[in-house]
Amino acid sequence: MELLFVMLFGIAAGLAARYALPWRPQHGSMLVPAIGTIASAVVWIGLTWLGWAWDGGWIWAVSIAASVVVSVCLDLVIGSVRNSRDAAMLASLGA
């Protein structure tokens, strides 16, 4: 059940990153929330395998912080790469 809740926080972190950052038109509407969800789930599962307690506060803080960091970083990378590739494609089509 805790995994479901941490994944919901991951969705919220991804949505916040999507609407707070400037590359919104460069990718799909559910890409960044899906990235946040996957990041929070992977970190949570990894930390539980390492023996962190589910009812501890640190596992929550680390999982949510990781989903925020991964969502923001990948949104910026995907948006800038997509923008530069679109500009290169436009230039090659116009030449």
Secondary structure, 3 states (H helix, E strand, C coil): CHHHHHHHHHHHHHHHHHHHCCCHHHCCCCHHHHHHHHHHHHHHHHHHHCCCCCCCHHHHHHHHHHHHHHHHHHHHHHHHHHHHHHHHHHHHHHC
